[in-house]
């Protein structure tokens, strides 16, 4: 592996470890993007299906909060995402109540992701 590629991957691994092992439940859009790109986290969108179909982060998995079952989540480090960051906090709490602690949420949700200039998929 090229040293130039190793630096961003190591940085993402560090951020994931800091987030999940120290119990910090929030990630900035940049941190979440880096973690997903490095393959160290899965982005789970907890908005409703119509919201997800209208505008979403590429690669995010749709698991609406209205039908949320923490036991059906992928076995991975998860970054929950919603529109503004409120529903994703609920998803973290539901997951923690079920004994799942490898979760974080995207601070500010999709709005913060877009404000950071990160890409979305429309339609």
Secondary structure, DSSP 8 states (H G I E B T S, - for coil): --HHHHHHHHHHHHHHHHHHHTT--EE-HHHHHHHHHHTS-EEEE-S-HHHHHHEE-TT-EE--GGG--GGGS-SS-EEEE-SSSHHHHHHHHHHHHTT---EEEETTHHHHHHHTT---EE-
